[in-house]
Amino acid sequence: MCRNIVPLNNLEPAATEQECHDAALQFVRKISGTTAPSRVNQAAFDSAVGEIALVVTRLLGELVTSAPPKNRDDEAAKRRARSAERYEAIRVFQEEKRAARAGS
């Protein structure tokens, strides 16, 4: 899944229309392979985003879970921690690669 699309189900407070739109936009960007469609494709792009946002909103309204709602701040902190770990691992890898090149 695209890292920019965050889970929106079972949050307290519930996901907003803007969050559903943003997730739909990221999804359409991912599957279309572009962040900025050409003028000729703009209408199709915007239509797809709108339709997907409506479906996402409806889906979130219909999902049922017995799990307690997730705290938005806690979930955001977890995402930031995972991101920091990922970027630290990349940084360490790049340093090791540079050191190996310098040692050769």
C-alpha positions in Angstrom: 0.0 0.0 0.0 1.1 3.5 -0.6 2.8 4.9 2.5 0.9 8.2 2.1 -2.5 6.6 2.5 -3.2 6.2 6.2 -5.9 3.8 7.7 -9.0 5.9 8.3 -11.2 3.2 9.9 -12.1 3.3 13.6 -10.5 6.6 14.5 -11.7 9.0 17.2 -12.9 11.4 16.0 -14.0 9.8 12.7 -12.3 10.5 9.4 -13.3 13.7 7.8 -14.5 14.2 4.2 -11.1 16.0 3.5 -9.2 12.9 4.8 -11.3 10.7 2.5 -10.7 13.0 -0.4 -6.9 13.1 0.3 -6.8 9.3 0.4 -8.7 9.1 -2.8 -6.4 11.6 -4.5 -3.3 9.5 -3.4 -4.9 6.4 -4.7 -5.7 7.9 -8.1 -2.2 9.3 -8.3 -0.7 5.9 -7.5 -2.8 3.9 -10.0 -2.6 6.6 -12.8 1.1 7.0 -12.3 1.0 10.8 -12.3 0.6 13.5 -9.7 -0.5 16.1 -12.2 -2.6 14.9 -15.1 -2.5 16.6 -18.5 -5.3 19.0 -19.3 -7.0 16.5 -21.5 -7.1 14.0 -18.6 -7.9 16.4 -15.8 -11.7 15.8 -15.9 -11.3 12.0 -15.7 -8.8 12.4 -12.9 -11.0 14.7 -10.9 -14.1 12.6 -11.5 -12.2 9.4 -10.3 -11.0 11.2 -7.2 -14.6 12.4 -6.4 -16.2 9.0 -6.9 -13.6 7.2 -4.9 -13.9 9.7 -2.1 -17.6 9.1 -1.9 -17.1 5.3 -1.9 -14.4 5.6 0.9 -16.8 7.8 3.0 -19.6 5.2 2.5 -17.3 2.3 3.3 -16.1 3.9 6.5 -19.6 4.6 7.6 -20.7 1.0 7.0 -17.7 -0.8 8.6 -18.3 -2.4 12.0 -15.7 -3.3 14.5 -15.6 -4.4 18.1 -12.1 -2.9 18.7 -11.9 0.3 20.7 -11.4 3.5 18.6 -7.8 4.4 17.8 -6.4 7.7 19.1 -5.4 9.9 16.2 -2.3 11.3 18.0 -1.1 7.9 19.1 -1.5 6.6 15.5 0.3 9.6 14.1 3.2 9.1 16.6 3.5 5.4 15.5 3.6 6.5 11.8 6.3 9.1 12.6 8.4 6.5 14.5 8.1 3.9 11.6 9.2 6.7 9.2 12.2 7.7 11.4 13.3 4.0 11.6 13.0 3.6 7.8 15.0 6.8 7.1 17.6 5.9 9.7 18.1 2.5 8.1 18.5 4.2 4.7 21.0 6.6 6.2 23.1 3.8 7.8 23.0 1.8 4.6 24.2 4.8 2.5 27.1 5.5 5.0 28.2 1.8 4.9 28.1 2.0 1.1 30.2 5.2 1.1 32.7 3.7 3.5 33.0 0.5 1.4 33.7 2.6 -1.7 36.2 4.7 0.2 38.0 1.6 1.5 38.3 0.0 -2.0 
